[in-house]
Amino acid sequence: MRAATLAVSSLLVMVTPSRAEQLCVTYAKAKIVADDGRYLGSVTSVYDPESILNKYGNYGNEYSSTSIWNEYGRYGGKYSGLSPFNPYATKPPSIVQNKKTIGRLTVNRTMQGSVSPYFLQKCKYQ
């Protein structure tokens, strides 16, 4: 967990506050879709039952099989090829806005269009 926090901190240092806010707006209301086609939630308010940021919903709960935050699950485990937390994953979830892929949800910084789930956690969505 410390390494993840450090990685988030270093990411936020590299991005100016105005750029971070702009990125948060870009990903607002986007859908998260696994490479196998499974819907994994949306990037919305912590109160939205569909949100990956709602700790009590199916997509934000650390125990749900459809949550990226389930570290033992197919979509959240650090060894799963479909997980955003596998730094070597080649098929992390897509970030989809208006039926178009606008990025990949992954901690793999070498992947083009990568967006860390930890970054999205820092955004404030209403």
C-alpha positions, -999 to +999 in steps of 0.1 A: +000+000+000+029+024+007+043+019-028+009+027-042+005+058-022+040+069-032+032+063-068+001+084-066+020+112-048+047+112-075+020+112-103+003+142-087+036+161-083+042+157-121+008+171-130-001+207-123-033+213-103-051+228-133-040+199-155-052+174-129-086+191-127-088+191-165-080+153-166-107+147-139-133+165-161-122+144-191-129+111-173-161+122-155-190+099-163-168+075-183-175+038-182-149+012-172-150-019-194-128-050-189-110-064-219-134-094-218-164-071-222-175-070-185-189-037-174-169-026-143-187+006-133-184+043-141-163+073-130-189+092-110-197+104-075-190+083-045-228+082-040-236+067-074-243+029-071-226+025-105-194+043-094-160+027-090-155+052-062-186+040-042-172+017-015-206+003-009-216-004-045-209-034-067-182-016-086-164+001-058-166-025-030-134-043-022-153-076-019-173-075-051-163-098-080-171-069-104-149-044-086-114-032-096-107-027-058-111-065-050-074-074-048-082-111-049-106-108-079-102-112-116-105-074-122-085-061-093-058-086-085-022-075-091-015-107-111-045-107-133-040-097-169-074-079-168-066-058-137-056-022-137-032-030-108-010-054-127+019-033-138+026-057-166-010-062-178-014-059-216-052-060-214-063-036-186-098-021-185-107+005-211-121+039-201-150+046-225-167+079-231-195+081-257-188+046-269-152+055-277-121+043-258-103+074-244-078+056-222-068+025-203-072+022-165-038+009-154-008+014-132+013+004-162+028+038-171+044+025-203+010+019-218-002+047-240-033+064-227-028+050-192-047+064-163-041+052-127-071+042-107-054+060-078-055+093-098-092+089-103-097+084-066-083+119-061-109+135-084-140+150-069-171+139-088-207+151-081 
